[in-house]
Every structure is written in C-alpha cells, then in structure tokens.
Amino acid sequence: AELIAADGAAAAAARGSFGFAMSGGRSPWAMLAILGELEQMPWAQTALFQVDERIASPGSEDRNLTHMVLGLSMDHQSAMRPMPVTQRDPDSAAREYEATLPEPLDLVHLGLGPDGHTASLVPGDPVLEVSDRRVALTETAYQGHRRMTITYPAIDAARKVLWLVTGAEKRDSLAKLLAGDDSIPAGRVENDSMIVVADQAAAG
C-alpha cells in the first residue's frame, strides 16, 4: 500500500492526476482498505479503475466492485471508475470503458492465479490474442462468469506494474512469471517497470 501511495503522490505532483488500475481478490481488497487510511495517497487526484470484472448483477458477491466499495470510505469512493458490466451490450460497454482509460495508466496492480492467469487473461481464451483493444471481453465463462478485462496493450504500456502474489498455491506460477515463461498468461506481460511483491508462502 505504501508503494502505491508513493507512486500516487509522485504522479499527482508531476502530472496532476493518478490513473491506477486495481485487481480483485482478498489481499488487494485488504490493501485497498489500508490505502484508504494513508495520508500520502492523493485521493482527490486519483482515478481508480478496475483491472477486470465479472459480468454479474449489481451488488453480486461475485463482483470485485462489491468488495472494493466495502474497503473504501464514502470520501474516497468518488475516485472509483467501475467497469460497466451490467450494460445490455457488453462489447460496447468495453469500448466505452476503454475510452476512459488514461494513456498510459500510471500504475496497474496485478494478481496471479495458480493457473497462471492475471487480470482476466485466462488460459486458452481468445482474449489473450487481443492486440488492438485496451479493454476486451473473455469469449467463454471462467469460474462461472464471462469477464471484462484490460488487455496486454494496456498493461504493457503502463508506467509501472505491481504484482501482489500470496499463497503457496501460487508458487509454481510465480516461478514461471519470474522466469518470463510465456506458457502462462502472466508470463506474456511485457512491461519495462515491474515490481513483484510476494509472501513467503508464494516465494517458497
């Protein structure tokens, strides 16, 4: 959380704004709650985007947004830029969201799945091959839902990528990520400024 707040303060001082995209998951949601308490974080200049989101109804427990809202005070929720996954035409919604993304994002926070997925760039889905869109949809359901996700072009162009990896079940995927193994989706990220933060269980 301190790394993000420091990046945010630097971006706000240099450019007047901080475009930050955040993934879902228990660890990131806890981190967001901490971030909300840090005085260094420039919330008034922050636009908090989603890295990915399940196509599910408003308030669904399956939605990342549902948990992100719980982690932030009302004072900071105005910074949030939710993915419009409840619109009737998801593809048009993805294009609309793409139009709101800064070029480039200042910081993209990513997680890592045991299967090597990151964002909703999941193994075997055609979304992995999208090269002309910064936001796209998975073609198939993953763990019960289709997803809206930022794509490799958005991640690769970001000023910085911060990976947060926790849990022993991520150990093999983390080793592949650190080796640049493109057999997993996470290993295909190509960004010149990446930081990996892992707990002891994941790092082995």
C-alpha positions as CSV (number, residue, x, y, z in Angstrom):
1,A,0.0,0.0,0.0
2,E,2.9,2.4,0.8
3,L,4.4,1.7,-2.7
4,I,1.1,2.7,-4.3
5,A,0.6,5.8,-2.2
6,A,4.2,6.9,-3.0
7,D,3.6,6.4,-6.8
8,G,0.3,8.2,-6.5
9,A,1.8,11.2,-4.7
10,A,4.6,11.4,-7.3
11,A,2.1,11.1,-10.3
12,A,-0.2,13.8,-8.8
13,A,2.8,16.1,-8.2
14,A,4.2,15.6,-11.7
15,R,1.0,15.4,-13.8
16,G,-1.9,16.5,-11.6
17,S,-3.6,13.0,-11.6
18,F,-3.0,9.4,-10.7
19,G,-4.5,6.7,-13.0
20,F,-4.5,3.5,-11.1
21,A,-6.0,0.1,-12.1
22,M,-6.6,-2.5,-9.4
23,S,-7.3,-6.2,-9.5
24,G,-9.7,-8.1,-7.2
25,G,-9.0,-10.6,-4.5
26,R,-8.8,-10.8,-0.7
27,S,-5.3,-9.5,-0.5
28,P,-5.9,-6.5,-2.8
29,W,-9.2,-5.7,-1.0
30,A,-7.4,-5.6,2.3
31,M,-4.6,-3.5,0.7
32,L,-7.2,-1.0,-0.5
33,A,-8.6,-0.6,3.0
34,I,-5.1,0.3,4.2
35,L,-4.6,2.6,1.2
36,G,-7.7,4.5,2.2
37,E,-6.1,5.4,5.5
38,L,-2.8,6.6,4.2
39,E,-2.5,10.4,4.2
40,Q,0.1,10.3,1.4
41,M,-2.4,8.8,-1.1
42,P,-3.8,11.7,-3.2
43,W,-7.4,10.5,-3.4
44,A,-8.6,13.8,-4.8
45,Q,-6.4,13.4,-7.8
46,T,-6.9,9.6,-8.2
47,A,-9.0,7.7,-10.8
48,L,-9.3,4.1,-9.5
49,F,-10.0,1.8,-12.5
50,Q,-10.8,-1.9,-12.4
51,V,-8.4,-4.4,-14.0
52,D,-11.2,-6.8,-14.6
53,E,-14.7,-7.6,-13.5
54,R,-17.2,-10.5,-13.7
55,I,-20.3,-9.9,-15.8
56,A,-22.8,-10.2,-12.9
57,S,-25.7,-8.3,-11.4
58,P,-25.1,-5.1,-9.3
59,G,-24.2,-6.0,-5.7
60,S,-23.3,-9.6,-6.5
61,E,-20.8,-11.1,-4.2
62,D,-19.0,-12.3,-7.3
63,R,-18.3,-8.8,-8.4
64,N,-14.9,-7.2,-7.5
65,L,-16.7,-3.9,-7.2
66,T,-18.9,-5.1,-4.4
67,H,-15.8,-5.8,-2.2
68,M,-13.9,-2.7,-3.3
69,V,-16.7,-0.4,-2.2
70,L,-16.7,-2.1,1.2
71,G,-13.0,-1.3,1.6
72,L,-13.2,2.4,0.9
73,S,-14.8,5.2,2.9
74,M,-17.5,7.3,1.2
75,D,-15.0,10.1,1.0
76,H,-12.8,8.1,-1.4
77,Q,-15.4,6.2,-3.4
78,S,-15.8,9.1,-5.9
79,A,-12.3,8.0,-7.2
80,M,-13.7,4.7,-8.4
81,R,-14.3,4.1,-12.1
82,P,-16.3,0.8,-12.2
83,M,-16.4,-1.4,-15.3
84,P,-19.9,-1.1,-16.8
85,V,-20.6,-4.9,-16.8
86,T,-24.3,-4.6,-16.3
87,Q,-25.0,-2.9,-19.7
88,R,-27.0,-4.8,-22.2
89,D,-24.3,-4.7,-24.8
90,P,-21.0,-5.8,-23.1
91,D,-18.8,-5.2,-26.1
92,S,-20.0,-1.6,-26.4
93,A,-19.5,-1.2,-22.7
94,A,-15.9,-2.4,-23.0
95,R,-15.3,0.2,-25.7
96,E,-16.8,2.9,-23.5
97,Y,-14.6,1.9,-20.6
98,E,-11.5,1.8,-22.8
99,A,-12.2,5.4,-23.8
100,T,-12.0,6.5,-20.2
101,L,-8.6,4.9,-19.5
102,P,-5.6,7.2,-19.4
103,E,-2.9,6.6,-21.9
104,P,-0.9,5.3,-20.3
105,L,-2.1,4.2,-16.9
106,D,0.3,5.3,-14.1
107,L,0.1,2.0,-12.3
108,V,-1.5,-1.4,-12.9
109,H,-1.8,-3.7,-9.9
110,L,-2.0,-7.4,-10.9
111,G,-2.5,-10.7,-9.1
112,L,-1.6,-14.1,-10.2
113,G,-3.7,-17.3,-10.3
114,P,-2.5,-20.9,-9.7
115,D,-3.2,-21.5,-13.4
116,G,-1.0,-18.5,-14.4
117,H,-3.8,-16.1,-15.2
118,T,-3.6,-12.4,-14.5
119,A,-6.4,-9.9,-14.8
120,S,-8.9,-12.0,-16.7
121,L,-6.4,-13.0,-19.2
122,V,-7.1,-16.7,-18.7
123,P,-5.5,-19.8,-20.3
124,G,-7.0,-20.8,-23.6
125,D,-9.3,-17.8,-24.1
126,P,-9.1,-15.8,-27.3
127,V,-8.8,-12.6,-25.2
128,L,-5.1,-13.4,-24.9
129,E,-4.6,-12.6,-28.6
130,V,-6.3,-9.2,-28.5
131,S,-3.8,-6.6,-29.6
132,D,-5.9,-3.7,-30.9
133,R,-8.0,-3.1,-27.8
134,R,-7.1,-2.0,-24.2
135,V,-10.3,-3.4,-22.8
136,A,-12.0,-6.6,-24.0
137,L,-14.2,-9.5,-23.0
138,T,-13.5,-13.1,-22.5
139,E,-15.3,-15.2,-25.0
140,T,-16.0,-18.0,-22.6
141,A,-17.0,-18.2,-18.9
142,Y,-14.2,-18.5,-16.4
143,Q,-15.1,-19.8,-13.0
144,G,-18.8,-19.2,-13.8
145,H,-18.7,-15.8,-15.5
146,R,-17.6,-14.1,-18.6
147,R,-15.3,-11.2,-17.8
148,M,-14.4,-7.7,-18.9
149,T,-10.6,-7.1,-18.6
150,I,-7.9,-4.8,-19.5
151,T,-5.6,-6.4,-22.1
152,Y,-1.9,-6.8,-22.7
153,P,-1.6,-3.5,-24.6
154,A,-2.9,-1.5,-21.6
155,I,-0.7,-3.4,-19.1
156,D,2.4,-3.3,-21.3
157,A,2.0,0.5,-21.8
158,A,1.6,1.3,-18.1
159,R,4.2,3.4,-16.4
160,K,4.5,0.7,-13.7
161,V,3.1,-2.8,-13.0
162,L,2.9,-4.0,-9.4
163,W,2.3,-7.7,-8.8
164,L,1.0,-8.9,-5.5
165,V,1.3,-12.7,-5.1
166,T,0.2,-14.6,-2.0
167,G,-0.3,-18.2,-1.1
168,A,1.6,-21.5,-1.6
169,E,-0.7,-22.5,-4.4
170,K,0.8,-19.7,-6.5
171,R,4.4,-20.9,-6.1
172,D,4.7,-22.6,-9.4
173,S,3.1,-19.8,-11.3
174,L,5.3,-17.2,-9.5
175,A,8.4,-19.1,-10.6
176,K,7.2,-19.1,-14.2
177,L,6.4,-15.4,-14.0
178,L,9.8,-14.5,-12.7
179,A,11.4,-16.7,-15.4
180,G,9.4,-14.9,-18.1
181,D,7.7,-18.2,-19.1
182,D,5.1,-17.3,-21.7
183,S,3.4,-20.6,-21.4
184,I,1.2,-18.9,-18.8
185,P,-0.8,-15.7,-19.5
186,A,1.1,-13.7,-16.8
187,G,4.4,-14.6,-18.4
188,R,3.3,-12.7,-21.6
189,V,3.2,-9.3,-19.9
190,E,6.0,-7.1,-21.3
191,N,6.5,-4.0,-19.2
192,D,9.8,-2.4,-18.5
193,S,8.9,-1.3,-15.0
194,M,7.6,-4.2,-12.9
195,I,7.8,-4.9,-9.2
196,V,6.8,-8.3,-7.7
197,V,5.7,-8.4,-4.1
198,A,5.2,-12.0,-2.8
199,D,4.7,-13.5,0.6
200,Q,6.9,-16.3,2.0
201,A,4.4,-19.0,1.0
202,A,4.3,-18.0,-2.6
203,A,8.1,-17.3,-2.8
204,G,8.9,-20.7,-1.3
